[in-house]
Amino acid sequence: MLIPLSHGSQVPVPCKNLTVTQMMATCSATRKIVLQLQGFWGETQSKTDEEYSYMQYAILGGGALGLGAAYRLTKAGHSLMLFEQETTAGGLAAGFRIGDTWLEKYYHHLFRTDTTVIKLIQELGLGDRLEWLHPRTVCLIDGKFQQLDSPLTLLKFSPLRIDERLRVAAVVAVLKLTGSGLYEGKTAEPWLRQWMGRRPYSIVFEPLFVAKFGAMHDQIALPWFWARFHDRTTYLGYLRGGFQQLYERLVERISQAGGKVLLGTRVESAKPLADGRWEVQTGQGAWTVDRVISTLPTRLTCRLIPALPGDYRARYDWGQAYGAQCLILSLDRQLTDSYWINPCDAGYPFTSLVEHTNFRPTSEYGGRHLIYLGNYRPMDDPLFKMKKEDILQEFLPYLKRINPAFDPEWIQESWLFQAPFAQPIVTTEYREHIPLLRTPLKGLWVANMFQVYPHDRGQNYSFELADRLVRELEN
Ligand SMILES: Cc1cc2nc3c(=O)[nH]c(=O)nc-3n(C[C@H](O)[C@H](O)[C@H](O)COP(=O)(O)OP(=O)(O)OC[C@H]3O[C@@H](n4cnc5c(N)ncnc54)[C@H](O)[C@@H]3O)c2cc1C
Protein backbone atom coordinates (compact mmCIF):
# COMPACT_ATOMS: atom_id res chain seq x y z
CA MET A 1 0.00 0.00 0.00
CA LEU A 2 1.21 3.52 -0.77
CA ILE A 3 0.51 6.44 1.56
CA PRO A 4 0.20 9.71 -0.36
CA LEU A 5 2.12 12.54 1.30
CA SER A 6 0.99 16.11 1.47
CA HIS A 7 3.32 17.22 -1.31
CA GLY A 8 2.15 14.47 -3.60
CA SER A 9 5.00 11.95 -3.43
CA GLN A 10 4.34 8.49 -2.08
CA VAL A 11 5.81 6.45 0.70
CA PRO A 12 5.76 2.70 0.55
CA VAL A 13 4.89 1.02 3.83
CA PRO A 14 4.00 -2.59 4.53
CA CYS A 15 0.25 -2.90 3.92
CA LYS A 16 -0.38 -5.19 6.89
CA ASN A 17 1.28 -2.98 9.44
CA LEU A 18 -0.46 0.30 8.81
CA THR A 19 -1.77 1.66 12.10
CA VAL A 20 -4.30 4.38 12.89
CA THR A 21 -1.38 6.56 13.95
CA GLN A 22 0.13 6.21 10.51
CA MET A 23 -3.13 7.00 8.76
CA MET A 24 -3.54 10.10 10.87
CA ALA A 25 0.07 11.03 10.42
CA THR A 26 -0.31 11.14 6.65
CA CYS A 27 -2.82 14.00 7.04
CA SER A 28 -0.69 16.00 9.43
CA ALA A 29 -0.25 19.66 8.57
CA THR A 30 3.28 19.51 9.97
CA ARG A 31 4.22 17.13 7.15
CA LYS A 32 5.47 14.69 9.75
CA ILE A 33 4.88 11.04 9.22
CA VAL A 34 5.07 8.57 12.04
CA LEU A 35 5.67 5.09 10.82
CA GLN A 36 5.13 2.41 13.37
CA LEU A 37 6.73 -0.55 11.73
CA GLN A 38 6.02 -3.32 14.13
CA GLY A 39 8.32 -6.23 14.73
CA PHE A 40 11.31 -5.52 12.58
CA TRP A 41 12.31 -1.97 13.49
CA GLY A 42 11.27 -2.66 17.04
CA GLU A 43 10.43 0.92 17.86
CA THR A 44 8.42 3.80 16.53
CA GLN A 45 10.39 5.70 13.90
CA SER A 46 9.65 9.39 13.44
CA LYS A 47 10.75 10.76 10.12
CA THR A 48 9.86 13.73 8.00
CA ASP A 49 8.60 12.86 4.56
CA GLU A 50 11.75 14.38 3.07
CA GLU A 51 13.80 11.94 5.10
CA TYR A 52 11.61 8.98 4.26
CA SER A 53 11.08 9.28 0.54
CA TYR A 54 10.37 6.30 -1.70
CA MET A 55 12.96 3.54 -1.94
CA GLN A 56 14.89 3.07 -5.14
CA TYR A 57 16.12 -0.43 -4.43
CA ALA A 58 15.01 -3.61 -2.69
CA ILE A 59 17.87 -6.00 -1.98
CA LEU A 60 16.92 -9.60 -1.32
CA GLY A 61 19.37 -11.32 1.05
CA GLY A 62 21.61 -9.95 3.78
CA GLY A 63 24.78 -11.99 3.28
CA ALA A 64 28.11 -10.59 2.08
CA LEU A 65 26.72 -9.83 -1.37
CA GLY A 66 23.51 -8.10 -0.33
CA LEU A 67 25.17 -6.08 2.42
CA GLY A 68 28.17 -5.25 0.20
CA ALA A 69 25.87 -3.94 -2.54
CA ALA A 70 23.68 -2.07 -0.01
CA TYR A 71 26.73 -0.41 1.53
CA ARG A 72 28.05 0.82 -1.83
CA LEU A 73 24.62 1.95 -3.03
CA THR A 74 23.76 3.90 0.13
CA LYS A 75 27.24 5.44 0.03
CA ALA A 76 26.46 6.61 -3.49
CA GLY A 77 23.28 8.26 -2.18
CA HIS A 78 20.64 5.69 -3.14
CA SER A 79 17.75 4.73 -0.92
CA LEU A 80 17.12 1.08 -0.30
CA MET A 81 15.64 -1.64 1.81
CA LEU A 82 17.35 -4.93 2.37
CA PHE A 83 15.35 -8.01 3.35
CA GLU A 84 17.04 -10.84 5.23
CA GLN A 85 15.10 -13.82 6.51
CA GLU A 86 17.44 -14.54 9.42
CA THR A 87 17.55 -12.39 12.53
CA THR A 88 21.33 -12.00 12.18
CA ALA A 89 23.00 -10.46 9.14
CA GLY A 90 25.89 -12.20 7.34
CA GLY A 91 24.33 -15.20 5.56
CA LEU A 92 26.65 -18.21 5.37
CA ALA A 93 29.41 -16.21 7.07
CA ALA A 94 27.21 -15.18 10.01
CA GLY A 95 28.19 -15.95 13.57
CA PHE A 96 26.45 -16.73 16.81
CA ARG A 97 27.20 -15.54 20.32
CA ILE A 98 29.58 -17.64 22.36
CA GLY A 99 30.39 -16.03 25.66
CA ASP A 100 30.97 -12.38 24.84
CA THR A 101 32.34 -12.96 21.36
CA TRP A 102 31.14 -14.24 17.96
CA LEU A 103 31.92 -17.58 16.37
CA GLU A 104 31.04 -18.40 12.75
CA LYS A 105 28.34 -21.04 12.29
CA TYR A 106 30.58 -22.49 9.57
CA TYR A 107 34.39 -22.32 9.84
CA HIS A 108 35.75 -19.21 8.06
CA HIS A 109 39.13 -17.69 7.32
CA LEU A 110 40.62 -15.49 4.59
CA PHE A 111 43.52 -15.92 2.19
CA ARG A 112 46.08 -13.25 1.36
CA THR A 113 44.57 -13.14 -2.14
CA ASP A 114 41.19 -12.03 -0.74
CA THR A 115 42.10 -8.42 -1.44
CA THR A 116 38.57 -7.02 -1.83
CA VAL A 117 37.36 -8.13 1.59
CA ILE A 118 40.68 -7.14 3.18
CA LYS A 119 40.27 -3.60 1.79
CA LEU A 120 36.66 -3.48 2.94
CA ILE A 121 37.63 -4.56 6.46
CA GLN A 122 40.15 -1.72 6.52
CA GLU A 123 37.68 0.77 5.03
CA LEU A 124 35.21 -0.07 7.80
CA GLY A 125 37.79 0.57 10.51
CA LEU A 126 38.27 -3.09 11.50
CA GLY A 127 41.76 -3.53 10.00
CA ASP A 128 43.48 -3.72 13.38
CA ARG A 129 41.50 -6.88 14.16
CA LEU A 130 42.57 -8.78 11.04
CA GLU A 131 45.30 -11.23 12.03
CA TRP A 132 47.33 -13.57 9.85
CA LEU A 133 48.58 -16.94 11.05
CA HIS A 134 49.86 -20.18 9.58
CA PRO A 135 47.94 -22.94 11.37
CA ARG A 136 48.61 -26.62 10.65
CA THR A 137 46.60 -28.45 7.99
CA VAL A 138 46.93 -32.24 7.87
CA CYS A 139 45.65 -35.24 5.95
CA LEU A 140 44.68 -38.29 7.97
CA ILE A 141 46.19 -41.22 6.07
CA ASP A 142 46.39 -44.76 7.53
CA GLY A 143 45.49 -43.28 10.91
CA LYS A 144 48.42 -40.83 10.91
CA PHE A 145 48.42 -37.04 10.64
CA GLN A 146 50.45 -35.97 7.62
CA GLN A 147 51.02 -32.23 7.41
CA LEU A 148 50.30 -30.81 3.97
CA ASP A 149 50.00 -27.03 3.90
CA SER A 150 53.08 -25.57 2.19
CA PRO A 151 55.67 -26.41 -0.49
CA LEU A 152 58.05 -27.62 2.23
CA THR A 153 55.53 -29.98 3.84
CA LEU A 154 54.68 -31.34 0.37
CA LEU A 155 58.36 -32.18 -0.16
CA LYS A 156 58.37 -34.01 3.20
CA PHE A 157 55.01 -35.74 2.64
CA SER A 158 55.93 -39.37 3.42
CA PRO A 159 52.79 -41.18 2.09
CA LEU A 160 54.13 -40.34 -1.40
CA ARG A 161 57.50 -41.35 -2.90
CA ILE A 162 59.93 -38.52 -3.55
CA ASP A 163 59.38 -38.68 -7.33
CA GLU A 164 55.61 -38.47 -6.71
CA ARG A 165 56.04 -35.47 -4.39
CA LEU A 166 58.10 -33.68 -7.04
CA ARG A 167 55.50 -34.44 -9.67
CA VAL A 168 52.66 -33.11 -7.48
CA ALA A 169 54.77 -30.03 -6.66
CA ALA A 170 55.31 -29.39 -10.39
CA VAL A 171 51.57 -29.63 -11.09
CA VAL A 172 50.77 -27.28 -8.18
CA ALA A 173 53.35 -24.79 -9.46
CA VAL A 174 51.79 -24.87 -12.93
CA LEU A 175 48.31 -24.28 -11.45
CA LYS A 176 49.66 -21.36 -9.42
CA LEU A 177 51.37 -19.74 -12.40
CA THR A 178 48.74 -20.18 -15.11
CA GLY A 179 45.29 -18.72 -15.70
CA SER A 180 42.06 -20.72 -15.54
CA GLY A 181 41.43 -20.39 -19.29
CA LEU A 182 43.83 -23.27 -20.03
CA TYR A 183 41.62 -25.65 -18.10
CA GLU A 184 38.18 -24.77 -19.47
CA GLY A 185 36.04 -27.70 -20.56
CA LYS A 186 38.15 -30.25 -18.66
CA THR A 187 37.12 -32.42 -15.74
CA ALA A 188 39.46 -32.44 -12.73
CA GLU A 189 39.68 -36.17 -12.09
CA PRO A 190 41.22 -37.49 -15.36
CA TRP A 191 43.48 -34.45 -15.65
CA LEU A 192 44.84 -34.88 -12.12
CA ARG A 193 45.32 -38.63 -12.57
CA GLN A 194 47.23 -37.96 -15.78
CA TRP A 195 49.49 -35.17 -14.53
CA MET A 196 49.91 -35.90 -10.82
CA GLY A 197 49.94 -39.67 -11.28
CA ARG A 198 47.39 -42.32 -10.30
CA ARG A 199 48.81 -43.07 -6.86
CA PRO A 200 49.09 -39.46 -5.57
CA TYR A 201 45.61 -38.80 -6.88
CA SER A 202 44.11 -41.87 -5.20
CA ILE A 203 45.93 -41.31 -1.86
CA VAL A 204 45.34 -37.57 -1.40
CA PHE A 205 42.93 -35.97 -3.85
CA GLU A 206 40.35 -38.64 -4.62
CA PRO A 207 39.34 -39.01 -0.93
CA LEU A 208 38.94 -35.24 -0.70
CA PHE A 209 36.77 -35.08 -3.82
CA VAL A 210 34.67 -38.02 -2.57
CA ALA A 211 34.29 -36.49 0.91
CA LYS A 212 33.19 -33.14 -0.48
CA PHE A 213 31.17 -34.10 -3.55
CA GLY A 214 30.03 -37.69 -2.91
CA ALA A 215 28.41 -39.18 -6.02
CA MET A 216 29.43 -36.11 -8.09
CA HIS A 217 33.14 -36.37 -7.19
CA ASP A 218 34.28 -37.36 -10.69
CA GLN A 219 32.32 -34.60 -12.45
CA ILE A 220 33.95 -31.52 -10.94
CA ALA A 221 35.37 -29.05 -13.45
CA LEU A 222 39.13 -28.51 -13.52
CA PRO A 223 38.85 -24.69 -13.29
CA TRP A 224 37.21 -25.12 -9.86
CA PHE A 225 40.20 -27.19 -8.73
CA TRP A 226 42.57 -24.67 -10.33
CA ALA A 227 41.03 -21.92 -8.17
CA ARG A 228 41.55 -23.97 -5.00
CA PHE A 229 45.27 -23.94 -5.62
CA HIS A 230 45.62 -20.66 -7.41
CA ASP A 231 43.79 -18.52 -4.86
CA ARG A 232 44.91 -20.14 -1.61
CA THR A 233 47.77 -19.09 0.62
CA THR A 234 49.47 -20.76 3.57
CA TYR A 235 48.78 -17.75 5.80
CA LEU A 236 45.16 -17.52 6.86
CA GLY A 237 43.40 -14.39 8.04
CA TYR A 238 40.84 -14.07 10.83
CA LEU A 239 38.96 -11.11 12.21
CA ARG A 240 39.66 -11.26 15.95
CA GLY A 241 36.24 -11.40 17.64
CA GLY A 242 34.55 -12.99 14.59
CA PHE A 243 33.60 -12.05 11.04
CA GLN A 244 30.15 -11.11 12.34
CA GLN A 245 31.68 -7.76 13.29
CA LEU A 246 32.15 -7.02 9.59
CA TYR A 247 28.46 -7.66 8.93
CA GLU A 248 27.32 -5.71 11.99
CA ARG A 249 29.48 -2.77 10.86
CA LEU A 250 27.99 -2.93 7.35
CA VAL A 251 24.44 -2.87 8.76
CA GLU A 252 25.43 0.10 10.93
CA ARG A 253 26.90 2.06 7.99
CA ILE A 254 23.97 1.25 5.69
CA SER A 255 21.51 2.42 8.36
CA GLN A 256 23.52 5.58 9.06
CA ALA A 257 23.36 6.39 5.33
CA GLY A 258 19.56 6.04 5.37
CA GLY A 259 19.18 2.44 4.17
CA LYS A 260 16.84 0.05 5.95
CA VAL A 261 18.05 -3.42 6.84
CA LEU A 262 15.04 -5.54 7.72
CA LEU A 263 16.24 -8.67 9.51
CA GLY A 264 13.86 -11.54 10.19
CA THR A 265 11.97 -10.55 7.02
CA ARG A 266 11.50 -13.34 4.52
CA VAL A 267 10.81 -12.43 0.91
CA GLU A 268 7.88 -14.43 -0.45
CA SER A 269 7.70 -13.06 -3.99
CA ALA A 270 8.52 -10.09 -6.19
CA LYS A 271 6.63 -8.92 -9.25
CA PRO A 272 6.93 -6.13 -11.82
CA LEU A 273 4.08 -3.60 -11.76
CA ALA A 274 2.38 -1.98 -14.74
CA ASP A 275 4.08 1.38 -13.98
CA GLY A 276 7.59 -0.16 -14.30
CA ARG A 277 8.21 -0.43 -10.58
CA TRP A 278 8.39 -3.61 -8.50
CA GLU A 279 6.40 -4.97 -5.60
CA VAL A 280 8.22 -7.12 -3.08
CA GLN A 281 5.99 -9.27 -0.90
CA THR A 282 7.49 -10.26 2.46
CA GLY A 283 6.27 -11.96 5.61
CA GLN A 284 5.85 -8.45 7.06
CA GLY A 285 4.02 -6.82 4.17
CA ALA A 286 4.46 -5.52 0.62
CA TRP A 287 6.85 -2.80 -0.54
CA THR A 288 7.12 -0.89 -3.80
CA VAL A 289 10.50 0.03 -5.23
CA ASP A 290 12.10 1.01 -8.52
CA ARG A 291 14.60 -1.82 -8.78
CA VAL A 292 15.15 -5.24 -7.21
CA ILE A 293 18.52 -6.90 -6.65
CA SER A 294 18.27 -10.56 -5.74
CA THR A 295 21.35 -12.01 -4.07
CA LEU A 296 19.54 -15.29 -3.41
CA PRO A 297 20.66 -18.39 -5.31
CA THR A 298 19.38 -18.24 -8.90
CA ARG A 299 17.10 -21.24 -8.27
CA LEU A 300 15.42 -19.45 -5.34
CA THR A 301 15.20 -16.21 -7.32
CA CYS A 302 13.37 -18.07 -10.10
CA ARG A 303 10.93 -19.50 -7.55
CA LEU A 304 10.20 -16.11 -5.99
CA ILE A 305 9.83 -14.20 -9.26
CA PRO A 306 7.25 -15.97 -11.45
CA ALA A 307 7.57 -13.26 -14.14
CA LEU A 308 11.02 -14.52 -15.17
CA PRO A 309 10.57 -15.97 -18.67
CA GLY A 310 10.71 -19.70 -19.45
CA ASP A 311 13.89 -19.58 -21.54
CA TYR A 312 15.70 -17.80 -18.66
CA ARG A 313 14.59 -20.50 -16.22
CA ALA A 314 15.51 -23.29 -18.61
CA ARG A 315 19.05 -21.98 -18.85
CA TYR A 316 19.77 -20.68 -15.36
CA ASP A 317 17.56 -22.64 -12.96
CA TRP A 318 20.01 -25.43 -13.53
CA GLY A 319 22.49 -27.73 -11.85
CA GLN A 320 23.01 -28.80 -8.29
CA ALA A 321 24.09 -27.23 -5.04
CA TYR A 322 24.92 -29.05 -1.83
CA GLY A 323 23.85 -27.98 1.62
CA ALA A 324 26.32 -27.56 4.47
CA GLN A 325 26.15 -28.82 8.00
CA CYS A 326 28.43 -28.04 10.93
CA LEU A 327 28.25 -29.70 14.31
CA ILE A 328 30.28 -27.55 16.69
CA LEU A 329 31.62 -29.00 19.91
CA SER A 330 33.06 -27.12 22.83
CA LEU A 331 35.56 -29.37 24.64
CA ASP A 332 37.29 -28.81 27.95
CA ARG A 333 40.66 -29.69 26.37
CA GLN A 334 42.50 -29.83 23.07
CA LEU A 335 41.59 -32.71 20.72
CA THR A 336 44.46 -32.44 18.21
CA ASP A 337 47.37 -30.10 17.43
CA SER A 338 46.04 -29.17 13.97
CA TYR A 339 43.63 -26.54 12.69
CA TRP A 340 42.30 -28.43 9.69
CA ILE A 341 42.10 -32.21 9.32
CA ASN A 342 41.13 -33.84 6.03
CA PRO A 343 40.28 -37.49 6.72
CA CYS A 344 41.64 -39.30 3.63
CA ASP A 345 41.02 -42.70 5.24
CA ALA A 346 37.71 -44.24 4.18
CA GLY A 347 34.61 -44.25 6.36
CA TYR A 348 34.72 -40.93 8.21
CA PRO A 349 31.22 -39.47 8.49
CA PHE A 350 32.44 -35.87 8.19
CA THR A 351 34.29 -34.06 5.38
CA SER A 352 36.59 -32.13 7.67
CA LEU A 353 37.42 -31.59 11.31
CA VAL A 354 38.38 -28.01 12.05
CA GLU A 355 39.82 -27.31 15.47
CA HIS A 356 39.25 -23.57 15.47
CA THR A 357 41.14 -23.05 18.73
CA ASN A 358 44.34 -24.33 17.10
CA PHE A 359 44.01 -21.22 14.90
CA ARG A 360 42.63 -18.77 17.48
CA PRO A 361 43.54 -18.76 21.19
CA THR A 362 41.08 -20.47 23.55
CA SER A 363 41.22 -17.32 25.71
CA GLU A 364 39.05 -15.59 23.06
CA TYR A 365 36.30 -18.10 23.86
CA GLY A 366 36.44 -18.26 27.65
CA GLY A 367 38.85 -21.22 27.59
CA ARG A 368 36.65 -23.34 25.32
CA HIS A 369 38.28 -25.68 22.77
CA LEU A 370 36.10 -25.41 19.67
CA ILE A 371 35.76 -28.10 17.01
CA TYR A 372 33.76 -28.00 13.80
CA LEU A 373 32.69 -31.29 12.22
CA GLY A 374 31.64 -30.26 8.74
CA ASN A 375 29.75 -31.89 5.89
CA TYR A 376 28.52 -31.00 2.43
CA ARG A 377 25.66 -33.17 1.19
CA PRO A 378 22.82 -33.07 -1.38
CA MET A 379 20.01 -31.05 0.16
CA ASP A 380 17.71 -34.09 0.47
CA ASP A 381 20.35 -36.13 2.34
CA PRO A 382 18.94 -37.82 5.50
CA LEU A 383 21.77 -36.19 7.52
CA PHE A 384 19.90 -32.87 7.35
CA LYS A 385 16.89 -34.43 9.07
CA MET A 386 18.83 -36.03 11.92
CA LYS A 387 18.77 -34.68 15.47
CA LYS A 388 21.94 -33.15 16.86
CA GLU A 389 22.24 -35.91 19.50
CA ASP A 390 22.00 -38.66 16.86
CA ILE A 391 24.61 -37.00 14.66
CA LEU A 392 26.90 -36.68 17.65
CA GLN A 393 26.49 -40.37 18.52
CA GLU A 394 27.44 -41.27 14.94
CA PHE A 395 30.53 -39.04 15.02
CA LEU A 396 31.85 -39.97 18.49
CA PRO A 397 33.71 -43.20 17.54
CA TYR A 398 35.60 -41.25 14.84
CA LEU A 399 36.76 -38.64 17.34
CA LYS A 400 38.22 -41.51 19.34
CA ARG A 401 39.92 -42.79 16.18
CA ILE A 402 41.46 -39.36 15.73
CA ASN A 403 42.54 -39.14 19.36
CA PRO A 404 42.31 -42.46 21.26
CA ALA A 405 42.30 -40.57 24.59
CA PHE A 406 39.12 -38.71 23.63
CA ASP A 407 36.25 -39.17 26.07
CA PRO A 408 32.69 -37.88 25.41
CA GLU A 409 32.90 -36.32 28.90
CA TRP A 410 35.18 -33.69 27.33
CA ILE A 411 32.17 -32.24 25.49
CA GLN A 412 30.73 -29.27 27.38
CA GLU A 413 28.41 -27.73 24.78
CA SER A 414 27.35 -28.38 21.21
CA TRP A 415 25.56 -26.53 18.40
CA LEU A 416 24.22 -27.67 15.03
CA PHE A 417 23.92 -25.43 11.97
CA GLN A 418 22.84 -26.29 8.49
CA ALA A 419 22.19 -24.29 5.33
CA PRO A 420 20.88 -25.07 1.86
CA PHE A 421 22.62 -23.78 -1.31
CA ALA A 422 26.03 -23.72 0.41
CA GLN A 423 28.27 -25.26 -2.27
CA PRO A 424 27.61 -24.97 -6.00
CA ILE A 425 28.52 -28.16 -7.87
CA VAL A 426 30.78 -26.84 -10.61
CA THR A 427 30.79 -29.23 -13.57
CA THR A 428 32.18 -28.50 -17.04
CA GLU A 429 28.82 -27.16 -18.29
CA TYR A 430 28.35 -24.90 -15.25
CA ARG A 431 29.81 -21.84 -16.95
CA GLU A 432 27.11 -21.87 -19.66
CA HIS A 433 24.48 -21.59 -16.95
CA ILE A 434 25.76 -18.53 -15.07
CA PRO A 435 23.29 -15.67 -15.54
CA LEU A 436 24.33 -12.11 -16.31
CA LEU A 437 23.79 -9.53 -13.57
CA ARG A 438 21.12 -7.84 -15.68
CA THR A 439 18.02 -9.99 -16.24
CA PRO A 440 15.50 -9.82 -19.10
CA LEU A 441 13.05 -8.12 -16.70
CA LYS A 442 13.53 -4.36 -16.51
CA GLY A 443 14.60 -3.31 -13.03
CA LEU A 444 15.60 -6.82 -11.85
CA TRP A 445 19.23 -7.68 -11.19
CA VAL A 446 20.64 -10.99 -10.03
CA ALA A 447 23.97 -11.24 -8.20
CA ASN A 448 24.82 -14.29 -6.15
CA MET A 449 27.69 -16.53 -5.13
CA PHE A 450 26.83 -18.95 -7.95
CA GLN A 451 28.22 -16.36 -10.38
CA VAL A 452 31.73 -16.07 -8.95
CA TYR A 453 33.14 -18.76 -11.28
CA PRO A 454 35.85 -19.99 -11.57
CA HIS A 455 36.68 -19.02 -8.01
CA ASP A 456 35.25 -21.10 -5.22
CA ARG A 457 32.60 -19.21 -3.26
CA GLY A 458 34.05 -17.01 -0.54
CA GLN A 459 33.28 -13.72 1.19
CA ASN A 460 35.87 -11.98 -0.98
CA TYR A 461 34.20 -12.96 -4.23
CA SER A 462 30.74 -11.97 -3.01
CA PHE A 463 32.04 -8.49 -2.08
CA GLU A 464 33.89 -8.28 -5.40
CA LEU A 465 30.70 -9.14 -7.29
CA ALA A 466 28.75 -6.60 -5.21
CA ASP A 467 31.23 -3.89 -6.28
CA ARG A 468 30.94 -4.95 -9.93
CA LEU A 469 27.15 -4.90 -9.73
CA VAL A 470 27.10 -1.38 -8.27
CA ARG A 471 29.50 -0.16 -10.99
CA GLU A 472 27.12 -1.59 -13.63
CA LEU A 473 24.10 -0.03 -11.94
CA GLU A 474 25.81 3.36 -11.81
CA ASN A 475 26.72 3.32 -15.53
C1 LIG B 1 30.95 -24.56 5.43
C2 LIG B 1 31.36 -23.26 4.76
C3 LIG B 1 32.65 -22.78 4.94
C4 LIG B 1 33.05 -21.60 4.33
N1 LIG B 1 34.31 -21.14 4.54
C5 LIG B 1 34.66 -19.94 4.05
C6 LIG B 1 35.92 -19.37 4.37
O1 LIG B 1 36.74 -19.98 5.06
N2 LIG B 1 36.21 -18.13 3.88
C7 LIG B 1 35.31 -17.43 3.12
O2 LIG B 1 35.59 -16.28 2.76
N3 LIG B 1 34.14 -17.96 2.77
C8 LIG B 1 33.79 -19.20 3.20
N4 LIG B 1 32.57 -19.72 2.89
C9 LIG B 1 31.76 -19.07 1.86
C10 LIG B 1 31.09 -17.80 2.31
O3 LIG B 1 30.39 -18.00 3.52
C11 LIG B 1 30.12 -17.40 1.21
O4 LIG B 1 30.78 -17.39 -0.03
C12 LIG B 1 29.52 -16.02 1.42
O5 LIG B 1 29.14 -15.84 2.75
C13 LIG B 1 28.33 -15.89 0.48
O6 LIG B 1 27.66 -14.68 0.72
P1 LIG B 1 26.40 -14.33 -0.17
O7 LIG B 1 25.80 -13.09 0.32
O8 LIG B 1 26.82 -14.38 -1.60
O9 LIG B 1 25.39 -15.55 0.04
P2 LIG B 1 24.65 -15.98 1.38
O10 LIG B 1 25.55 -15.84 2.53
O11 LIG B 1 24.05 -17.33 1.11
O12 LIG B 1 23.48 -14.89 1.52
C14 LIG B 1 22.20 -15.07 1.01
C15 LIG B 1 21.25 -14.56 2.08
O13 LIG B 1 19.91 -14.62 1.59
C16 LIG B 1 19.07 -14.96 2.67
N5 LIG B 1 17.81 -15.47 2.15
C17 LIG B 1 17.58 -16.65 1.51
N6 LIG B 1 16.28 -16.74 1.17
C18 LIG B 1 15.68 -15.59 1.58
C19 LIG B 1 14.35 -15.08 1.49
N7 LIG B 1 13.36 -15.77 0.90
N8 LIG B 1 14.11 -13.87 2.02
C20 LIG B 1 15.08 -13.13 2.62
N9 LIG B 1 16.35 -13.58 2.73
C21 LIG B 1 16.65 -14.78 2.20
C22 LIG B 1 19.89 -16.00 3.43
O14 LIG B 1 19.42 -16.15 4.75
C23 LIG B 1 21.29 -15.41 3.34
O15 LIG B 1 21.57 -14.57 4.44
C24 LIG B 1 32.13 -20.90 3.50
C25 LIG B 1 30.84 -21.37 3.34
C26 LIG B 1 30.44 -22.54 3.96
C27 LIG B 1 29.04 -23.04 3.77
The ligand as an ORCA input file, in Angstrom:
! r2SCAN-3c Opt
* xyz 0 1
  C      30.954    -24.555      5.432
  C      31.356    -23.262      4.765
  C      32.647    -22.784      4.937
  C      33.047    -21.600      4.328
  N      34.314    -21.145      4.539
  C      34.657    -19.941      4.047
  C      35.924    -19.367      4.367
  O      36.737    -19.980      5.058
  N      36.206    -18.128      3.881
  C      35.311    -17.430      3.120
  O      35.591    -16.279      2.763
  N      34.137    -17.963      2.766
  C      33.786    -19.196      3.203
  N      32.565    -19.720      2.892
  C      31.756    -19.074      1.858
  C      31.086    -17.799      2.314
  O      30.386    -17.995      3.517
  C      30.121    -17.403      1.208
  O      30.780    -17.387     -0.031
  C      29.519    -16.016      1.415
  O      29.139    -15.836      2.752
  C      28.331    -15.894      0.481
  O      27.659    -14.677      0.725
  P      26.395    -14.328     -0.174
  O      25.803    -13.090      0.323
  O      26.815    -14.376     -1.603
  O      25.388    -15.553      0.040
  P      24.651    -15.984      1.384
  O      25.550    -15.838      2.530
  O      24.053    -17.329      1.109
  O      23.484    -14.895      1.517
  C      22.203    -15.072      1.008
  C      21.249    -14.562      2.076
  O      19.914    -14.625      1.587
  C      19.072    -14.964      2.674
  N      17.808    -15.470      2.146
  C      17.577    -16.651      1.512
  N      16.278    -16.740      1.172
  C      15.680    -15.589      1.580
  C      14.354    -15.077      1.487
  N      13.356    -15.771      0.900
  N      14.109    -13.868      2.016
  C      15.079    -13.126      2.615
  N      16.354    -13.582      2.732
  C      16.648    -14.781      2.203
  C      19.887    -15.999      3.428
  O      19.425    -16.149      4.755
  C      21.287    -15.407      3.340
  O      21.571    -14.574      4.438
  C      32.132    -20.895      3.502
  C      30.839    -21.371      3.338
  C      30.441    -22.539      3.956
  C      29.041    -23.040      3.775
*
